[in-house]
């Protein structure tokens, strides 16, 4: 996540806001399970609005248990704003 925030800053959008999160659950997590998460950037785009241009980024995180089963997926949206 820190890499994504650094890229927003390098692109001229140092103010980053939380645009929301959504989760989809597939199977229950049980006591003793070991989970591993993997995140990837799935979309980046600019959009003009009343307050100027904003940069949007979507990050998808997949959670897998010790058996290789996908337990859940999360999708986070970040909104980058320029200074001033």
C-alpha positions, 0 to 999 in steps of 0.5 A, spaced: 500 500 500 505 504 501 508 503 494 501 505 491 501 512 496 508 514 493 506 513 486 500 517 487 504 523 490 509 522 484 503 523 479 502 530 483 496 527 487 499 527 494 492 528 498 489 521 498 482 519 501 479 513 502 474 512 497 471 506 500 472 498 501 467 492 499 468 485 501 466 478 498 466 472 503 466 465 500 468 460 506 468 461 513 475 462 517 476 457 522 480 457 529 487 455 527 486 457 520 492 461 517 491 466 512 495 469 506 493 476 503 495 478 496 494 485 493 494 488 486 492 494 483 486 493 478 485 500 475 487 507 475 484 513 472 483 520 472 476 524 473 474 531 472 469 534 477 467 540 480 473 541 485 478 539 479 481 533 477 482 527 481 486 520 481 482 514 482 486 507 484 482 500 485 486 495 489 484 488 490 486 484 496 485 476 495 485 472 502 487 465 502 487 459 507 492 454 508 489 449 504 489 454 498 482 456 498 480 463 497 476 465 503 475 473 501 476 478 496 476 485 498 476 491 494 479 498 496 478 505 492 483 510 493 482 518 491 488 522 490 487 530 490 492 535 488 495 540 493 491 547 493 
